Amino acid sequence: MTHEQASRYLHRIYRVLGSNEVAIVFKRMKRFSGMCEGDRILIDPTSEILPVLIHEFLHYFYPDEENHPTIDALENEIVSQLTVKQWRNLLIRLAYALRRCDKCGSQLPL
């Protein structure tokens, strides 16, 4: 995967984070680091939040992809291509999405 291809995935994530299309919810989970449930992405706050966020967005983008190793491989390729600036921007956009979700009251209770 090229840096440009990884950037395209990142921009898709940016668009969804900015659109309120998906609720991001932090929830402690025993078996998983994250989970995509339709229009909700659950993330265990004790996990590596940004790689898990990318992984769960891949499940969101490809809901019919049942081959988990394919999603894992794609996540690893994206993660390896991102620059420090892109990681920073992803964290900032996640923070804005979480703040907006809290303000509008759309975040589901834990």
C-alpha positions as CSV (number, residue, x, y, z in Angstrom):
1,M,0.0,0.0,0.0
2,T,1.3,3.4,-0.9
3,H,1.2,6.5,1.4
4,E,-1.4,8.0,-1.0
5,Q,-3.7,4.9,-0.6
6,A,-3.4,5.1,3.2
7,S,-4.2,8.8,3.1
8,R,-7.4,8.0,1.2
9,Y,-8.6,5.7,3.9
10,L,-7.7,8.3,6.5
11,H,-9.7,10.9,4.7
12,R,-12.7,8.6,4.6
13,I,-12.4,8.2,8.3
14,Y,-12.1,12.0,8.7
15,R,-15.3,12.5,6.7
16,V,-17.3,10.0,8.8
17,L,-15.9,11.4,12.1
18,G,-17.0,14.9,11.0
19,S,-20.5,13.8,9.9
20,N,-22.0,12.3,13.1
21,E,-22.7,9.3,11.0
22,V,-21.1,7.0,13.6
23,A,-21.1,7.3,17.4
24,I,-17.8,6.6,19.0
25,V,-18.2,5.0,22.4
26,F,-15.6,4.1,24.9
27,K,-16.4,0.9,26.8
28,R,-14.3,-1.5,28.7
29,M,-14.4,-4.9,27.1
30,K,-12.9,-8.2,28.2
31,R,-12.6,-10.0,24.9
32,F,-12.1,-7.2,22.3
33,S,-10.2,-4.0,21.9
34,G,-13.0,-2.6,19.7
35,M,-16.2,-3.5,18.0
36,C,-18.3,-2.1,15.1
37,E,-22.0,-2.4,15.7
38,G,-23.7,-0.7,12.8
39,D,-23.5,3.0,13.4
40,R,-21.6,2.6,16.7
41,I,-17.9,2.0,17.1
42,L,-17.0,0.7,20.6
43,I,-13.4,1.1,21.8
44,D,-11.9,-0.2,24.9
45,P,-10.1,2.8,26.5
46,T,-7.3,0.6,27.7
47,S,-6.4,-0.4,24.1
48,E,-4.3,1.3,21.5
49,I,-7.1,3.7,20.6
50,L,-6.1,5.0,17.2
51,P,-5.1,1.7,15.6
52,V,-8.3,0.2,17.0
53,L,-10.3,3.1,15.6
54,I,-8.8,2.5,12.1
55,H,-9.5,-1.2,12.4
56,E,-13.1,-0.7,13.4
57,F,-13.6,1.9,10.6
58,L,-12.4,-0.7,8.2
59,H,-15.2,-3.0,9.5
60,Y,-17.6,-0.1,9.1
61,F,-16.5,0.5,5.5
62,Y,-16.5,-3.2,4.6
63,P,-19.4,-4.7,6.7
64,D,-19.5,-7.9,4.5
65,E,-15.8,-8.7,4.9
66,E,-15.9,-11.7,7.1
67,N,-12.2,-12.5,6.6
68,H,-10.7,-10.8,9.7
69,P,-7.1,-11.4,8.6
70,T,-7.8,-9.3,5.5
71,I,-9.0,-6.4,7.8
72,D,-6.0,-6.9,10.1
73,A,-3.6,-6.8,7.1
74,L,-5.2,-3.6,5.7
75,E,-5.0,-2.0,9.2
76,N,-1.3,-2.9,9.5
77,E,-0.6,-1.4,6.1
78,I,-2.4,1.8,6.8
79,V,-0.8,2.2,10.3
80,S,2.6,1.7,8.9
81,Q,2.1,4.4,6.3
82,L,0.8,7.2,8.5
83,T,3.0,10.2,9.4
84,V,3.2,11.7,12.8
85,K,1.1,14.7,11.5
86,Q,-1.6,12.3,10.3
87,W,-1.7,10.5,13.7
88,R,-2.0,13.9,15.3
89,N,-4.8,15.0,13.0
90,L,-6.7,11.7,13.5
91,L,-6.5,12.2,17.3
92,I,-7.8,15.8,17.0
93,R,-10.7,14.8,14.8
94,L,-11.6,11.9,17.2
95,A,-11.6,14.4,20.1
96,Y,-13.9,16.8,18.1
97,A,-16.2,13.9,17.3
98,L,-16.3,12.8,20.9
99,R,-17.0,16.3,22.1
100,R,-19.7,16.9,19.6
101,C,-21.3,13.6,20.5
102,D,-21.3,14.6,24.2
103,K,-22.8,18.0,23.5
104,C,-25.7,16.7,21.4
105,G,-26.5,13.9,23.8
106,S,-26.3,11.2,21.1
107,Q,-23.8,9.1,22.8
108,L,-25.4,6.0,24.3
109,P,-24.9,5.3,28.0
110,L,-22.2,2.8,28.8
